[in-house]
Amino acid sequence: QSALTQPASVSGSPGQSITISCTGTSSDVGSYDLVSWYQQLPGKAPKLMIYEVNKWPSGVSNRFSGSKSGNTASLTISGLQAEDEADYYCCSYAGSSTFMVFGGGTKLTVL
Amino acid sequence: EVQLVESGGGLVQPGGSLRLSCAASGFTFSSYSINWVRQAPGKGPEWVSYITSTSGTIYYADSVKGRFTTSRDNAKNSVYLQMNSLRAEDTAVYYCARGSRGGYYFDNWGQGTLVTVSS
């Protein structure tokens, strides 16, 4: 069982917006603004999409945005495109003893 | 272009050992921390280990502590993961991932190397 909880799947039509939640605890998500999100296409390595809750790495579309409230972080994808269909994982710093924890992943289907 | 290339994966019997390597290029290797992250088939990623740029601090997940050892050679732009006492549950694709400047996210990943622990 993963340390962070994500919905197993979400879906949306092209052009719509979807939000993926990531629920942790006061020991990880709730204590640090150090949540990151990764996109993984089939057979590929994860790719950084959002870091430090709501920051974009160079080259990532601003259709992807992040937020956090309490122990729950969220990834929102606006203007859904077929190429967004992938697995998405959240990750959080959890202190020096545990260090980093991941969510179990959410499969995004673009209808 | 940042590149991380893992090697050394393969099939090993339970209780056996394996050494993974991660060769880096395209950036000042000695300035960055490196992590090992694994992903079992059909599962989410699991952070395994972290090593700072100078090897001054090394962390391990509880699931591998005492069995895995991470090291690096900045002269060779490489990081290593020595895996001993391997178990079936260690079966996964192992990625090396560059740590951010602050260390708290993974900004570049290798393509991964598959480790299968089975008799």
Contacts between the chains, C-beta under 8 A, distances in Angstrom:
chain1	res1	chain2	res2	distance
A	2	B	44	5.4
A	32	B	104	7.7
A	34	B	104	4.3
A	34	B	105	7.2
A	36	B	104	7.6
A	36	B	105	3.9
A	36	B	106	7.2
A	38	B	45	7.5
A	38	B	106	7.5
A	44	B	111	8.0
A	45	B	95	5.8
A	45	B	109	4.0
A	45	B	110	6.5
A	45	B	111	5.7
A	45	B	112	5.8
A	46	B	37	8.0
A	46	B	45	6.3
A	46	B	95	7.6
A	46	B	106	7.5
A	46	B	109	5.8
A	47	B	109	7.3
A	48	B	105	6.5
A	48	B	106	6.4
A	48	B	107	5.3
A	48	B	108	7.7
A	51	B	100	6.7
A	51	B	105	4.3
A	51	B	107	7.5
A	52	B	104	7.6
A	52	B	105	7.2
A	57	B	107	6.4
A	89	B	44	5.6
A	89	B	45	6.0
A	91	B	45	7.6
A	91	B	47	7.7
A	91	B	105	7.0
A	91	B	106	7.6
A	93	B	104	4.5
A	96	B	59	7.3
A	99	B	47	6.3
A	99	B	50	6.0
A	99	B	59	4.9
A	99	B	61	7.6
A	100	B	35	7.5
A	100	B	47	4.0
A	100	B	50	7.5
A	100	B	104	7.6
A	101	B	47	7.1
A	102	B	44	5.2
A	102	B	45	4.8
A	102	B	46	6.4
A	102	B	47	6.7
A	103	B	44	6.2
A	104	B	43	7.5
A	104	B	44	4.6
A	105	B	43	7.9
A	105	B	44	4.3
